[in-house]
Amino acid sequence: MGNTSSMLTQYDIEEVQQHCNNAFSQQEIVSLYERFCQLDRNGGGFVSGEEFLSVPEFAVNPLSQRLLRMLDGLNFKEFVAFLSAFSPRATVQQKIEFIFKVYDSDGNGKVTFNDMLDVLHDLTGQFISEQQREVDLILEMPLFTDCKQVLTKVLEEAGYNKESLLVMSDFVKILGSSGLKMEVEVPVD
Amino acid sequence: MNSSEGKLKSSSSELDLDRPNIEDYLPSGSSIQEPHGKLRLRDLLDISPALTEAAGAIVDDSFTRCFKSNPPEPWNWNVYLFPLWCCGVVFRYLILFPMRALILTIGWIIFLSCFIPVHFLLKGNDNLRKKMERALVELICSFFVASWTGVVKYHGPRPSMRPKQVFVANHTSMIDFIILEQMTAFAVIMQKHPGWVGLLQSTILESVGCIWFNRSEAKDREIVTRKLREHSQGADNNPLLIFPEGTCVNNQYSVMFKKGAFELGCTVCPIAIKYNKIFVDAFWNSRKQSFTMHLLQLMTSWAVVCDVWYLEPQNLRPGETPIEFAERIRDIISVRAGLKKVPWDGYLKYSRPSPKHRERKQQSFAESVLRGLELEEK
């Protein structure tokens, strides 16, 4: 079935488990390894972007390109660590950290207005257009038809502004109370 | 309340005539977070649903599952069972296999010694020639089936030769065709293969009337549709057998049917095929083995046991689109053969999904963002 040269030894499993802070049980790690081998079709020891994109459910996800940047070139241990935020045993803090990392594309610990705008664009595609500006003739108010304006308005209401640089603690404050649901079940036969 | 005041650029695929709604199949909790009530910063920043969906796809996805060949459970664990298993292997490879190869060779000799004369000598007398060639093709298929010790149980009334009807079946391996062909001479539509299979296709299968297509050619589809239509209208053409999945699936799932077979204006007769995995896994994983290896694997296993159900012919209902018709037939076949349906196009094995699916998700998220904004202005 799998075409990688090495089978997982008990030592390997424990090492991976430690690396991901016990987010997954040993059985789950074995299943993840099978899956990793299944995805890694050319047996290179890592799953390339192309191989991830061959999973249609992943390819149609609006955030797939962003995630690919984080997933590219990961070996199995790092792959499991990446997925650890989605384990039911992960804390809310870990999940928020993961979300922060998705936003913080340059990895400097600060999320800028542009970072947030980029993600919003990924999620809404071309369906909130940039150019059109409409004015409601009855209320005589400018309508928010633009991602920038939407984001600016919502930021200001939350007490930030366009120049704010959000850090991890800001994210915790904003997302911490919302009952974050971010879990994936690893199938174990 | 006016309807959405924000101007939404309409999706490039408003009327998605090409496939049924995927959202009907995927779990309902999988849409991007839809903010309720007034739009807040956390609604925009919380990308957890999209991330969860992506991670879920990385960990396990319904498309890859369709093409996973499940190796049979090994049972030769202990001192008692292992020698038994070894005896089995010896028997299969050293006794069964030569016997089967012999049967197959005899079959080919008989076939070729009848087929070649008939093909050339009866050139003038087309009707008789066609009849004899059909019988001969049925014969060689029976030999093939015997060479794997095929135990095929046919259920349902045998298909009758009538014009304006096509047969559709689920597809697990090219042997599906052989198994069905030994009962009734069908004309089939197939992907042209290289090697000895291609040779067989161009010589012998021509006699039962086959249509070739080439997956990689874009224009090909129109040509093939035209040929299908012509064939199905002709009264003395063999009934057409089509595998609408377009690719081999592992006999536990069914992928979406291509609508080509369902818009010919003919009656569609569904056929369901289910292989019994205990004896051999008949799924031909074309990415993993060549057809020759696949046949050899079959010939060195105990038997190929399968059930074939000829199901009730169906017609397009008034007001039904060909897509809905295809889905209805897929449902009938999947229920009969115990297959789980997945919403993916089999051709995604070879290409990426169209941007339509992603656009639909983006559109629904954009709409809910704008809706959340509207609520503040009231």
Chai-1 contact restraints between the chains, C-beta under 6 A:
chainA,res_idxA,chainB,res_idxB,connection_type,confidence,min_distance_angstrom,max_distance_angstrom,comment,restraint_id
A,V55,B,A57,contact,1.0,0.0,6.0,A-B,restraint_1
A,V55,B,D61,contact,1.0,0.0,6.0,A-B,restraint_2
A,P56,B,F63,contact,1.0,0.0,6.0,A-B,restraint_3
A,P56,B,W344,contact,1.0,0.0,6.0,A-B,restraint_4
A,P56,B,L348,contact,1.0,0.0,6.0,A-B,restraint_5
A,P56,B,P353,contact,1.0,0.0,6.0,A-B,restraint_6
A,E57,B,A57,contact,1.0,0.0,6.0,A-B,restraint_7
A,E57,B,D61,contact,1.0,0.0,6.0,A-B,restraint_8
A,F58,B,A54,contact,1.0,0.0,6.0,A-B,restraint_9
A,F58,B,A57,contact,1.0,0.0,6.0,A-B,restraint_10
A,A59,B,R352,contact,1.0,0.0,6.0,A-B,restraint_11
A,A59,B,P353,contact,1.0,0.0,6.0,A-B,restraint_12
A,V60,B,P353,contact,1.0,0.0,6.0,A-B,restraint_13
A,V60,B,H357,contact,1.0,0.0,6.0,A-B,restraint_14
A,V60,B,R358,contact,1.0,0.0,6.0,A-B,restraint_15
A,N61,B,E53,contact,1.0,0.0,6.0,A-B,restraint_16
A,N61,B,A54,contact,1.0,0.0,6.0,A-B,restraint_17
A,P62,B,R358,contact,1.0,0.0,6.0,A-B,restraint_18
A,P62,B,Q362,contact,1.0,0.0,6.0,A-B,restraint_19
A,L63,B,A50,contact,1.0,0.0,6.0,A-B,restraint_20
A,L63,B,A54,contact,1.0,0.0,6.0,A-B,restraint_21
A,L67,B,A54,contact,1.0,0.0,6.0,A-B,restraint_22
A,F86,B,A55,contact,1.0,0.0,6.0,A-B,restraint_23
A,L123,B,F365,contact,1.0,0.0,6.0,A-B,restraint_24
A,T124,B,Q362,contact,1.0,0.0,6.0,A-B,restraint_25
A,T124,B,F365,contact,1.0,0.0,6.0,A-B,restraint_26
A,T124,B,A366,contact,1.0,0.0,6.0,A-B,restraint_27
A,G125,B,E359,contact,1.0,0.0,6.0,A-B,restraint_28
A,G125,B,Q362,contact,1.0,0.0,6.0,A-B,restraint_29
A,Q126,B,K9,contact,1.0,0.0,6.0,A-B,restraint_30
A,F127,B,L8,contact,1.0,0.0,6.0,A-B,restraint_31
A,F127,B,Q362,contact,1.0,0.0,6.0,A-B,restraint_32
A,F127,B,Q363,contact,1.0,0.0,6.0,A-B,restraint_33
A,F127,B,A366,contact,1.0,0.0,6.0,A-B,restraint_34
A,I128,B,A366,contact,1.0,0.0,6.0,A-B,restraint_35
A,S129,B,K9,contact,1.0,0.0,6.0,A-B,restraint_36
A,Q132,B,K7,contact,1.0,0.0,6.0,A-B,restraint_37
A,E134,B,K7,contact,1.0,0.0,6.0,A-B,restraint_38
A,L143,B,E5,contact,1.0,0.0,6.0,A-B,restraint_39
A,F144,B,L373,contact,1.0,0.0,6.0,A-B,restraint_40
A,T145,B,G6,contact,1.0,0.0,6.0,A-B,restraint_41
A,T145,B,K7,contact,1.0,0.0,6.0,A-B,restraint_42
A,V154,B,L41,contact,1.0,0.0,6.0,A-B,restraint_43
A,V154,B,L44,contact,1.0,0.0,6.0,A-B,restraint_44
A,A158,B,L41,contact,1.0,0.0,6.0,A-B,restraint_45
A,I174,B,L41,contact,1.0,0.0,6.0,A-B,restraint_46
A,I174,B,R42,contact,1.0,0.0,6.0,A-B,restraint_47
A,I174,B,L45,contact,1.0,0.0,6.0,A-B,restraint_48
A,L175,B,R42,contact,1.0,0.0,6.0,A-B,restraint_49
A,L175,B,D46,contact,1.0,0.0,6.0,A-B,restraint_50
A,S178,B,R42,contact,1.0,0.0,6.0,A-B,restraint_51
A,L180,B,S48,contact,1.0,0.0,6.0,A-B,restraint_52
A,M182,B,S48,contact,1.0,0.0,6.0,A-B,restraint_53
A,M182,B,T52,contact,1.0,0.0,6.0,A-B,restraint_54
A,V184,B,A55,contact,1.0,0.0,6.0,A-B,restraint_55
A,V184,B,G56,contact,1.0,0.0,6.0,A-B,restraint_56
A,V184,B,V59,contact,1.0,0.0,6.0,A-B,restraint_57
A,V186,B,V59,contact,1.0,0.0,6.0,A-B,restraint_58
A,P187,B,D60,contact,1.0,0.0,6.0,A-B,restraint_59
